[in-house]
Amino acid sequence: MTENGQQHGAVVTMGEAALTGWRGSVGRAIAKPIAKRTRFDPEQIEAVLGLILLAYTIYRVGRPLVRAARKQR
């Protein structure tokens, strides 16, 4: 995907897509000040925040499933 002459990778696109709803509002608000203080673009920071939230969500859903599977043995 090309946006403003920049190519976004699949990981960046997935991270940005993970920021929806109130998490997206908070992520975008946090990304701007961090981008001003670092060499990263706000889009890159949003992608990282989105991937962190996505990983945490997968962990929260997967952990009870793994526990349930282990109990049935």
C-alpha positions in Angstrom: 0.0 0.0 0.0 1.4 3.4 -0.9 0.5 6.5 1.1 2.1 9.9 0.6 5.0 8.3 -1.4 5.8 5.8 1.4 5.4 2.1 1.3 3.9 0.4 4.3 4.7 -3.2 5.0 2.2 -5.8 6.0 3.3 -5.7 9.6 2.9 -1.9 9.8 -0.5 -2.1 8.2 -1.6 -4.9 10.6 -0.4 -2.9 13.6 -2.2 0.2 12.4 -5.4 -1.8 11.8 -5.2 -3.2 15.4 -5.7 0.4 16.7 -9.5 0.8 16.6 -12.0 2.5 18.9 -10.7 4.1 22.1 -7.4 2.2 21.8 -6.8 3.9 18.5 -7.6 7.3 19.9 -5.1 6.8 22.8 -2.5 5.2 20.5 -2.6 8.1 18.1 -2.5 10.6 20.9 0.6 8.9 22.4 2.3 8.4 19.1 2.6 12.1 18.2 4.7 13.2 21.2 6.9 10.1 21.0 7.5 10.8 17.3 8.6 14.3 18.1 11.3 13.0 20.5 12.5 10.1 18.4 13.5 9.4 14.8 10.4 7.3 14.2 7.3 8.4 12.3 4.0 8.5 14.1 2.7 5.7 11.8 5.6 3.5 12.9 4.9 4.1 16.5 1.1 3.5 16.0 2.0 0.2 14.3 4.2 -0.9 17.2 1.5 0.1 19.8 -1.1 -1.8 17.7 1.0 -4.9 17.5 1.6 -4.8 21.2 -2.1 -4.6 21.9 -2.8 -7.3 19.3 -0.2 -9.6 21.0 -1.7 -8.9 24.4 -5.2 -9.7 23.1 -4.0 -13.0 21.6 -2.3 -13.9 24.9 -5.5 -13.1 26.9 -7.6 -15.2 24.6 -5.1 -18.0 24.1 -4.1 -18.6 27.8 -7.5 -19.8 29.0 -7.8 -22.0 25.9 -4.4 -23.7 26.6 -5.4 -24.1 30.3 -8.7 -25.8 29.3 -6.9 -28.1 26.9 -4.4 -29.1 29.5 -7.1 -29.9 32.1 -8.9 -32.3 29.7 -5.9 -34.6 29.5 
